[in-house]
Amino acid sequence: MKKIIFSTLFLALFSSSIFASNTNVYIGATAGKVDSHSYTQFTLGQTTMYSFDSGILFGFGTSASYGKVNSKSVTTLELEGRVGYEFIHNLRAYAIGSGSAQFYDSHTYTGLGYGGALEYRLNHNMAIEGSIKTTKMSRSGYSYRYNTSNIGIKFGF
């Protein structure tokens, strides 16, 4: 019975008009740390956010990042969920949970991570966002922390 109530509430919430959605494409530069080596990577991604009348925000994002560590390519693909709040007009804070796949040094690593972001909307179609995340990456018996701090500009449509 709880599953039926939850499912009905969930569908009603997301099929109603009490929220507005907004999709942004962003480009940014990220300071990353892989396997104790710091490097810079470039990121291209998108986020889709749903904002409720209460100021609560809920959404998801995807991104692809590329950089080099000691002449070795690092490519990271990421899917993230976001929950946030617009606590001052045009200033939003988010908690982030993410899943990542990283291709580095001829190996594939996967991991789950968490972090936070702060976004300032310059206007309806443009925003600046900074984020910090940490992800525990691993593959068969070997693991490391993948830490990032990102600054980017978002373009909405």
N, C-alpha and C positions, 0 to 999 in steps of 0.2 A: 504494500500500500504506500509506503514512503517513496518508493521509486516512481510510482505513478504520479503522486503529488508533485515530487521534484521535477519530473519530466514535463508535466503539464505547466508548472510554473515557469520552467526554463523556456519552453516553447512560446508561452504567452509573452514573456518578457522580451524575447528577441524577435517576435513577430509583431509587436505593437509599435506605435509611433511615439513612445515616450523617450526615445533616444535618437541621437543623430550620429551618423558615421562619417568618418573623415579618413581618407587615404593619402599618405604622403610618400614621396620618393625622396631618399636622402643620399647625400654623398659626403664623405668625411675622411679625416685622417685619424688613425688610431696608434697610440703608443702601446705596444704589446710586449709581453715577456713570455717566452717559450723556453722551457727547459733551462731556466736561469740565464737566458740570453735576451737582451732587450733589442727591440727593432721597431721600425715604423711600417705600418701597413695602410693601404687605402681601402675604403669600404664603400660599397654600393648596396642599398637596401630599400625596403619599403615597410611601412607600418600602417595598419588599419586600426583605428580607435573608435570606440563607441562611447559617447558622452551622455550621461543621464542628467536630468534636471537637478539632481542633488549635488552635481559637481564631481561625482565619481566617474572614473574613466576605466574602461576595460578594452583590451585589444590584443593583437598579435603582430609580430613582425618577422621578416626574413632578411638575411643579409649574406653577402659574399665579400670576403676580405682577401687581399693578396699583399705579401711582403717578402723580404729576403732576410734570412738569418745566416750570417757567415757564408754567403753565396749559395745557400740552400733555400729553395722556394718554400713558402708556407702559404697554403690556401685554406681558408676556414669558411665553412658553410654553417649558418646558424638559424635556428627557429626559436623565437622567444614569445612568452606570454607576458602581458603587462597589466598591472592594476595600479591606478593612480588617482590623484585628486587635484583639481584646480583650486588651490587655496588662496591665490590672489589672481585678479583678472589677468589672463594671458600667461600666467606662470604655473606650470604643472610639475608635479613630482610623481615618479613612478617607482614601484618595486618590480623587479624583473626576475623571471625564472627562464632558463634557456637550456636548449640541447644543441650540441655542436658536433660536427665532424671536421677533422683537421687532417690535411695531407702535408706531411713534413718528413724530410729525410727518408724518402721512399717507403714510408709507412703511413697507415691510416689510424688515427686516434679518434675516439669518441668520448663524450663527457656531458655531464650536467653541471649547470652553474647558476649563479644568482648575482644580483647587483641592484643598482639604482640609477635613475636618470633624472635630470632636471631639464625642462624645456621651456623656452620663452618664445611665445608667438609674436612675431613682428607685425603680422597682419593675418588675414584669413588664409592666405596661401603660402606663407613663409614662416619658418621657425628656426631657431638655433637650439641645438640639444647637446648636452654633455652627459656622458654616462661612464660608470665604473662597473666592471664585472670581473668575477673570478670563476673559473671553470676547472674542475678536476678532470683532466684528460687521461685516458689510459688505453692500453692494448696489451694483451696477453702477458701479464706479469710486470709491466712497466707503466708508471704513471708520473705525471707532473702537473703543476698548477699553471694554467694559462690565464694570466691577468691582463686586463686591458683597461685603458682610459681613452675615451673617444670624444672628439668634438666634431660636429657636423652641422650642415645646413639642410633643412627639409623644405621640399616644394610640394604643395598640396594641390589637389584637383578634386 
